[in-house]
Amino acid sequence: MTEAKKPRQLHVVLNEASTAAFDSISAKLKETAPYVRLQPSHFVSFLVSDYLACHFESEMDILIAEFFDFDAFYEHARKAAKGKPNFVELMADALIQAQRIKKKGRRKPAPEKSTAGDAA
């Protein structure tokens, strides 16, 4: 007889917008089907497993863009270009590539709010 694996515990904290989205989903589900019991940890487990099965491969570029670490990317490019005669060109290409990666993100950065002191 095989022993069931104990679930691995992760501490997941949702930001304000995600918490509001969860509350909205929960309310809509309860309104539509009052017999549904939605537990946050089971819901997140479902979302992660479902995303992996149905969306992960097709949305890989979006994930890379959303969680892009420019410092790590730049350091990797710098190490790869180090000592090569076309170092400057390779680094310029790396910056262009970084911009292309970031453009594939799903969420666009919010425009910066101007303050009264900025007007000139």
Secondary structure, 3 states (H helix, E strand, C coil): CCCCCCCCCCCCCCCHHHHHHHHHHHHHHHHHCCCCCCCHHHHHHHHHHHHHHHCCCCCHHHHHHHCCCHHHHHHHHHHHHCCCCCHHHHHHHHHHHHHHHHHCCCCCCCCCCCCHHHCC
